[in-house]
């Protein structure tokens, strides 16, 4: 072959190799730009902590898809149980949806991983750890992940580099089949473009919709009974030589909370519902402001200061002043310590003021509008914990113990409170919300329907859905009833009867109807499915999974050291040196506060084994005498556990998910 022919062929081959091939050309017909917000729940300052929940939900979706269900049945199941399904993936001590034990099970629960990974500052009690309060409420941008998806088969797609641009930011070159991290300005958004180097790009307009969700209310909203870090017990020490004792006999051994005074945790259903909205909507984000507080009512909690569930020992001076001071006192806030004011302190650009007894933002100088207000309130105003005390405290129990519950209220009095107190309290709250919360995110004015009032669940049923059996009277063999087994560590003071449980059960239906009616009067959305759909059916405080009755998570009794006359009877005190052991399980190696179980309610025994709250004296030591006198170890009893809170979150989402999908312009799931 001649030199000229060789040179021609060589030039032709080079020209062919240099020319753009079809595989290099990107067009909207063959390729699609995909993007999602990396950390869509902005309370978490660590994207990996958010992805923990995102991945758990996707694992649950895989499990649902593997079931022999119709597409309609699958959709209904996912829509009613996504948060609960993710909770099962995260906290089951068995490999999800099996009975194979995990080799590395963290008994503390997933929320224990959240320490130091939140924008919430427990010292200042504000959301100022992620660029200050204004930086948290008004994000300047969101980190996004961008990728390119081929719409037609193209084997050469992975062999080329692509040039990515987001708005005015410098171009980034990366493999076309890879993922690129970028920053998307907020709220304006920006164009995202991609092209093989030297080619014309394909472009789309991207904008994040950031929802601001606020949570106000009581212990059901705060997550009471479910600390981020549960109490740990000693291997060698015992309380009264009989029951498990905390590992550290000072404040360092206390359960840990997102907010200590309010017993607010990451398990609260308001937070979980907001988090799930973020999980399901990839091109949106959620900014969450949570203020729900254990013990809160409408007047004392949301609108004004309240008494907290944390307490300290009474000083010697207080005991000797002749006023009959109790052994301890509950901490309380000052006149400005109200949930509405805490919200305005962060949401308002200027200092909040009081006007006609209500907190307002002067001149409505808000940092931004609120999209949804989750509300859990009303129970404490009509005496929910008081009627629980009436149903469980033995006749003749000391007034000191009754005071811990706020004094007892009979079922009949409870009914009267619903009629006499609740209408006026909700009316005042509605007025306060309208004046203080800018629920006008759509620019059409205040929208009361975006106040989401959550119902209280029916927690008094067993695994069959029937009211817990507890016998007719307080007798010597009351421990044979599961309802009494669930409070056996405190059987000296506590014992319930079937008659009282039935009386309270009937009033819960009345409470639900009144809340629904009053919610409608004020234009609120009543998230009533948790009661109306009987979500807790089969999961009340005495429920047990009989198939796994010996599983420590299913056992209602508290561990005790020694023996007893009957299997369901608590151990008997003995100071002898004879060899003894823990029954019915070891509190050191088999305490699983967040493992899955049939009951979705913290019993009195569960509260002892999870929260185990103690009165702390001025030096930081535990005051055991005061703790026993005010019954503090049971703080958190008769509240939903993590599974129950997840189910309550699902119940909220069933009422608002379709509206949120329309608001965000997306599709369900």
Helices and strands as residue ranges (DSSP letters): H 3-18, G 22-24, E 31-37, H 47-65, H 71-91, G 110-114, H 132-137, E 141-150, G 157-159, E 161-166, E 172-175, E 179-185, E 190-196, E 202-206, E 209-217, H 219-222, E 233-239, E 243-246, G 251-253, H 269-280, E 284-290, E 307-313, H 316-319, E 328-332, H 339-347, E 353-355, E 358-360, G 362-364, E 372-376, H 379-382, H 384-392, H 399-404, H 411-420, H 422-436, G 448-450, E 451-454, G 478-480, H 482-485, G 488-490, H 498-521, E 525-527, H 529-532, G 546-548, E 560-561, E 582-583, E 601-602, H 604-610, H 624-630, G 632-634, E 639-640, H 642-664
